[in-house]
Amino acid sequence: MSETAGWNDFGWDSWSDVARVRARLDAGADPNAETHHYDKPLHLAAAQGSPDVVAELAGRVDDVDAEHEGRTALWEAVFNDRPENVRALVAAGADPWRPMMNGWSPGRLSLASPTPGLFFPFPPGHEGLTEAEAAAVTEADRLTAVFDGIDDDGYSLACVRGISAAEAARRLAAEPVDEDEAEEIMEDPSDDEAMELIGLTDVPGGCVVSQTFGYMASAPVVVELLSAGTIAYGMFANPKSGNQGSVARDGDFIAWDTHPGGGNPASTDSAEEILLSYLYQGHAEAYCFAGAGLRPADGRSLTEPDTYLRLPDRDH
C-alpha cells in the first residue's frame, strides 16, 4: 500500500470530509491502524469530525468499542461534546456503559455535559452523578465565567487550599512591599527586582499567589513550600510554549509539566481529576482554582492582588 493510501497526510479538517475518508478506505487504508497523530481514525473522527465520517469508519472497524489509551471512540465523542457523533456511534453498536477511565463510562460522563439527556433512560444498575460531582458541574459553569476575561500570557499563579495569604507569606518568607513601591518596580517588569515581586490574595477556600509578568508564582520551590499539609496547583502561562502546570501535595510534586485545561486525562488519573479535565477544557486558570478547591467571586486575585510581597533571595 502506498503512503498516500494510509492516513499520514490527514489533517484535522480531513475527518469531516466523508468522500475523502471513504476514498482512502477504498484505496486500502486500515481503519484500525494508528494515524501519524498516534491515535485511531475512529477516535479522531469522534472527537473532531462529522457524524457521517464517524458512521463510515464505525462500519469498517473490527470493534467499534476498541480502546486507545484507555478510551473508546464513544468516550472521545462525549468528552469533546459531539452529540451527533455520539448518536452515530450508538447507532453502530457502541456501548455507553462500558467502564473506563477510573470508573467513568461515556454514559455517566455525559451527565456532566451540556447534553445530559443523551442516554436517558438509564438502564438498571448504572449510577448517575454523586452529589459532589453534580456540585462540581454547577461550580464549573460559574468559575469559567469568572475567568472569561483573562486572556493574557506571561503571568503565573499558585492556588493553595485551606491556608490564608498571611500563612502563604510566612511559608515563603516573603516581605511586604507597599503599593507605591510595587508600582515603581512594575514599571519595568523584566527587571530582576520585579521578578521577586508576587501578589497574594485571600479567596474562599484558600489563597492565591500571583505574578502578572513572570513565572515566579509557579516556581518549583514556591509551589512546594506552599503545599505543606495541603495541595497547591501552579501554572505559568508561557507565551512561547503554552500553559505549564504542576501540582504539589504536602511538599512533594504529584504532577509536573502538565497542561491545565488541555483536554483528555490519562487513564491513571483519579476520578475527580478526570471530571476536572472534562469540565475545564480550555479554561486553565479556572482548572487550577477548582483543583485547589478555591471559589473566587471574581478574577481580582490575578489582576489586582490584595498585597504585594518580595520573595527572599534563593534559588527558585
C-alpha positions in Angstrom: 0.0 0.0 0.0 1.4 3.4 -0.9 1.9 6.1 1.8 -1.0 8.1 0.4 -3.3 5.2 0.8 -2.8 5.4 4.6 -3.6 8.3 7.0 -0.2 10.1 7.1 -1.4 13.2 5.2 -4.7 13.5 7.0 -5.1 16.9 8.8 -7.6 17.9 11.4 -10.2 19.0 8.8 -10.0 15.8 6.9 -12.1 13.9 9.5 -15.2 15.9 8.3 -14.7 15.0 4.6 -16.6 11.8 4.2 -15.8 11.5 0.5 -12.1 11.7 1.2 -12.3 9.3 4.1 -14.3 6.8 2.0 -11.9 7.1 -0.9 -8.9 6.5 1.4 -10.6 3.4 2.9 -11.4 2.1 -0.6 -7.8 2.5 -1.5 -6.7 0.2 1.3 -6.3 2.4 4.4 -6.6 0.4 7.5 -9.5 1.8 9.7 -7.9 0.1 12.7 -4.4 1.4 12.3 -2.9 4.4 14.2 -2.5 7.6 12.3 0.6 9.9 12.4 -1.1 11.5 15.4 -0.7 8.2 17.2 -4.4 7.9 17.5 -7.1 5.8 15.8 -9.1 7.1 12.9 -12.4 6.5 14.6 -11.3 8.2 17.8 -10.1 11.2 15.9 -13.3 11.4 13.9 -15.4 11.0 17.0 -13.5 13.9 18.7 -13.4 16.4 15.9 -15.0 15.0 12.8 -18.5 14.8 11.3 -21.2 12.2 12.1 -21.1 10.8 8.5 -17.4 10.2 8.8 -17.9 8.6 12.2 -20.6 6.3 10.7 -18.4 5.3 7.8 -15.5 4.4 10.0 -17.7 2.7 12.6 -19.0 0.4 9.8 -15.4 -0.6 8.8 -13.5 -1.1 12.1 -13.1 -4.5 13.7 -14.5 -3.3 17.1 -16.5 0.0 17.5 -15.6 -0.1 21.2 -11.8 -0.7 20.7 -9.9 1.3 23.4 -7.0 3.5 22.7 -5.1 4.9 25.7 -8.0 3.7 27.9 -10.7 5.4 25.9 -13.2 4.3 23.3 -14.4 6.4 20.4 -17.7 7.0 22.2 -15.8 8.4 25.1 -14.0 10.8 22.8 -17.3 12.0 21.3 -18.8 12.6 24.8 -15.6 14.2 26.1 -15.4 16.6 23.2 -19.1 17.5 23.3 -20.1 16.0 19.9 -23.6 14.7 20.5 -24.3 13.9 16.8 -21.1 11.8 16.7 -22.3 10.1 19.9 -25.6 9.2 18.2 -23.8 7.8 15.2 -21.6 5.6 17.4 -24.5 4.3 19.5 -26.4 3.5 16.2 -23.3 1.5 15.2 -23.4 -0.5 18.4 -21.1 1.4 20.8 -21.7 0.7 24.4 -22.3 3.8 26.6 -22.0 1.9 29.8 -18.5 0.3 29.2 -16.5 1.2 32.4 -13.2 3.0 31.7 -11.1 5.9 32.9 -11.3 5.1 36.6 -14.9 4.1 36.5 -16.3 6.8 34.2 -18.3 5.3 31.4 -19.2 7.5 28.4 -22.9 7.4 29.6 -22.1 8.6 33.1 -19.7 11.3 31.8 -22.5 12.6 29.6 -24.4 13.7 32.7 -21.7 16.4 33.2 -22.1 17.6 29.6 -24.2 20.3 28.0 -26.5 17.5 26.7 -27.0 15.3 29.8 -30.1 13.5 28.3 -28.2 11.7 25.5 -28.7 8.2 27.1 -31.9 8.6 29.1 -33.4 6.5 30.4 -30.5 4.9 32.2 -30.7 1.1 32.3 -30.8 -0.5 35.7 -27.5 -0.7 37.7 -25.9 2.4 36.3 -25.4 5.3 38.7 -25.8 9.0 38.0 -23.5 11.7 39.3 -22.8 11.9 43.0 -23.9 15.0 44.9 -20.3 16.2 45.0 -19.9 15.6 41.2 -23.1 17.4 40.4 -22.0 20.4 42.6 -18.6 20.4 40.7 -20.5 20.7 37.4 -22.5 23.7 38.7 -19.4 25.3 40.0 -17.6 24.8 36.7 -20.2 26.9 34.9 -19.7 29.7 37.5 -15.9 29.5 37.7 -15.3 29.5 34.0 -17.4 32.7 33.7 -15.3 34.3 36.4 -12.1 34.0 34.3 -13.6 34.5 30.8 -11.9 37.9 30.6 -8.4 36.6 31.5 -6.6 36.1 28.2 -3.1 37.5 28.7 0.1 35.4 28.6 3.2 35.7 30.7 1.6 35.5 34.2 1.9 32.8 36.8 -0.2 31.6 39.7 -0.3 29.2 42.6 -3.7 28.2 44.1 -3.4 26.8 47.6 -6.1 25.0 49.5 -7.0 25.9 53.1 -4.4 28.5 54.1 -4.5 32.2 54.3 -2.4 34.8 52.4 -0.7 35.6 55.7 0.3 31.9 56.1 1.5 31.8 52.5 3.7 34.8 53.1 5.2 33.1 56.2 5.9 29.9 54.3 7.6 31.8 51.5 9.5 34.1 54.0 8.2 36.9 51.8 8.4 40.6 52.9 5.7 43.2 52.4 6.1 45.8 49.7 3.9 48.9 49.8 1.7 49.8 46.9 3.8 52.8 45.7 7.0 50.8 45.7 5.2 47.9 43.9 4.0 50.3 41.2 7.5 51.7 40.7 9.1 48.2 40.5 6.4 47.1 38.0 7.3 50.0 35.6 10.0 47.6 34.3 8.5 44.0 34.7 11.6 42.5 33.1 13.9 43.8 35.8 15.3 41.3 38.3 13.6 43.2 41.2 10.2 42.8 39.5 10.7 39.1 39.2 10.9 38.9 43.0 7.6 40.7 43.4 4.5 38.5 43.9 0.9 39.2 44.8 -1.2 37.5 47.5 -4.9 37.3 47.8 -7.3 35.5 50.2 -10.2 33.8 48.4 -12.9 31.5 49.8 -11.3 28.1 50.2 -7.7 29.3 50.5 -5.4 31.8 48.8 -3.7 32.7 45.6 -0.1 33.7 44.8 0.2 35.5 41.5 2.7 37.4 39.3 1.5 39.5 36.4 4.7 39.3 34.3 6.7 36.2 35.1 6.9 32.6 36.3 7.9 33.0 39.9 4.4 32.4 41.4 4.6 28.9 39.9 8.3 28.3 40.5 9.0 24.8 41.9 10.2 25.9 45.4 7.3 28.3 45.7 4.7 25.6 45.0 6.5 23.1 47.2 6.6 25.4 50.2 3.0 26.4 49.8 1.8 22.8 49.6 2.9 21.8 53.1 0.0 19.9 54.7 -2.3 20.7 51.7 -2.4 20.8 47.9 -1.2 23.6 45.5 -1.8 24.0 41.8 0.8 26.1 40.0 0.7 27.4 36.4 2.8 29.6 34.2 1.1 31.0 31.1 4.2 30.7 28.9 3.7 32.8 25.8 6.2 30.6 23.9 5.0 27.1 24.7 1.6 27.4 26.3 0.4 26.7 29.8 2.8 24.8 32.0 1.3 23.4 35.2 2.2 21.4 38.3 0.5 20.0 41.3 2.2 19.5 44.7 0.8 17.9 47.8 2.5 18.2 51.2 5.8 19.4 49.8 6.1 16.9 47.0 5.1 17.2 43.4 2.5 14.7 42.3 2.2 16.1 38.7 4.7 18.0 36.7 4.8 19.6 33.3 1.1 19.3 33.0 -1.2 21.2 30.6 -4.0 22.7 32.7 -7.3 22.8 30.8 -5.6 21.0 28.0 -8.1 18.2 27.3 -8.0 14.4 27.7 -6.9 13.0 31.0 -4.8 9.9 31.5 -6.4 6.6 32.4 -4.4 6.5 35.6 -5.8 9.9 36.8 -8.2 9.9 39.7 -12.0 10.0 39.1 -12.0 13.6 40.4 -9.2 14.7 38.1 -10.9 13.1 35.1 -14.0 15.2 35.8 -12.0 18.3 36.3 -10.2 17.7 33.0 -13.5 17.4 31.2 -15.2 20.4 32.9 -12.3 22.9 32.4 -11.1 22.2 28.8 -9.7 25.5 27.5 -10.1 27.1 30.9 -6.6 26.8 32.5 -7.0 29.3 35.3 -10.4 28.0 36.4 -9.0 24.5 36.4 -6.3 25.5 38.9 -8.7 27.2 41.2 -11.1 24.3 41.0 -8.4 21.7 41.6 -7.3 23.5 44.8 -11.0 23.9 45.9 -10.9 27.7 45.7 -14.2 29.6 45.0 -13.3 33.2 44.0 -16.1 35.7 43.3 -14.1 37.4 40.6 -10.7 37.4 38.8 -9.2 40.1 41.0 -6.6 37.8 42.6 -4.8 37.6 39.2 -5.2 41.2 38.2 -5.4 43.2 41.4 -4.0 41.2 44.3 -4.6 42.3 47.9 -1.0 42.7 48.8 2.5 42.6 47.2 5.4 40.8 48.7 9.1 40.4 47.9 10.5 36.8 47.7 13.7 36.2 49.5 17.0 35.7 47.6 17.1 32.0 46.9 17.4 29.5 44.1 13.8 29.4 42.8 
